């Protein structure tokens, strides 16, 4: 009985650890792994095209809302086409981490 409770507890802990994997990743790692760096530049302040936004220092809530709107399709104007192809790979937890991190960067 005790062994089965221990196994169930261990399995539950492992499940939580795996589900929380996105939370454990930090902003800079996500920024690179989710390919944000490819268009917005290494520091978010020097995008590859002048029509792409500078996102360093962006308001956290605004950045999160924009990423979620692009992901859902609620925002689909000119420059969102490039991001739409990537945002389906970014979870809501990762969006929150990215928004928080971007807000700490110097514009």
Helices and strands as residue ranges (DSSP letters): H 2-19, H 21-24, H 27-33, H 36-40, H 60-72, H 80-87, H 92-104
